[in-house]
Amino acid sequence: MGKHGRLSDLSDINPAALLPGYVPDQHKSGIVHLGPGAFHRAHQAAYTDAALAASGGDWRITAISLRSRQVADAMNAQNGLYTLIERGTIGAKARVIASIERVIVMADHAAQAMSALVDPATRIVSMTVTEKAYGIDRQNNCVDSDHPANAADLKSPSHPTGVIGLLVESLRQRRTAGSPAFTVLCCDNLPDNGVLVKAGVLDFARRIDPELADWIGDNATFPSTMVDRITPASSFETYSICQELTGQEDRACIETEEFSQWVIEDNFANGRPDWESAGALFVKDVAPFEKMKLRMLNGAHSMLAYCGYLADCTYVRDVMTHQHLPVLVARHMKAAAATLQPLGGIDYSDYGAQLVERFKNPALAHETYQIAMDGTEKLPQRLLLPAVDALQAKQDLRPFAFAVAAWMRYCQGLTDSGVEYDLRDPRQAEIAAKLNGAQTASDIIRLLNDLFPEILKDDLQWQETIEEIL
Ligand code: CS2
């Protein structure tokens, strides 16, 4: 047990096997990460920790939380240290992660956050801010100037609060100071995430200063990534397992599964940690990996989350022991796999079987309600684009129609047993207003017009199938 019983000092930690294999203070920060939520702490920060142990380098992470103070308060009180617990068939295994140096809350310390971004020692700016934080118009590959953060930031670009505005202003200041650009590393579940963020950043910069946009285009890089590790929100159980395993109270501990995957396009402007020593895979083209994961894992996740939540399955593991739902999960993965091109070294049915085992993990309390949030941001890449491919290849459309019908039903805000819930979607006010009175699937598709690709809007069979399922 440590001096104060609260994780804050590596010398308090016992057994030594939990310790990182390096001395944190001997490594400076070289990465700024936006959004140090549970996923980042279970994934990229853990890879960085292992890479520091294997190969060293000045690659610790300065994290910026855009709004929330909770993570910053917990982490800073522990000198950035936290326990990562892997839970699965092996039981529970803990390790202390020391790769995060500190957390800055943007809303309180905007100048500090900006100086970390502008510091020439910062060579990578990475982010996990969720799909909705970018405000990028994905159909036209440009910044959505109506998105609240972008609209405010375009008016006042030297005091940004949104992700794109922050990237552009910090790159502008670096250019003025004669410092090199950084690599922008998007780690959110979006297709071609690097390409997308690059389009948003260049468009935003061009509206302020076309020469700045050219400089960014010539000097910054935007590798795409595929990230994967199922990470539920921490619960009281997480805190108590942590205390059992480490003897320390840790308010920033995270639980996750044993499995972890990170596929990265090898295109860094300014160096990078030795992440491959921690198991990351560097490739030329991430897109096929991203597509596989978005369509098979995330697509099935969304479908099972809507159905499961409506049927009172609180956790994914409950869905996987439900009388009917596992069959639909398997069917969905098979249909999603059929929309993918062959990918060397990967057998999609083995991948699907592994996903089923991961979903069944009895130790993980992964809430269906957590996955079901932000449907309008998730549907296109997870369900609608594969549906378009299936339609064009004359493959089975029904599993995708089923998943979309489940989402439409979920939008009604009432479980099968009559419990009301909050939709938690950035377009929830619009959905509530428009769906009130909508009678049929084609009404819904028409009312949420911009969400659905043209080819699906025009396809009668797609609409009739959804109708029938509803
Ligand atoms: C989930 C993902 O919440 C969700 O929408 O589908 O967070 C999923 O758990 C991760 O992408 C797994 O890597």
Residues whose N, C-alpha, C, O or C-beta is under 5 A from the ligand:
A	BS01	CS2	V227 D228 R229 I230 T231 N298 H301 Q370 I371
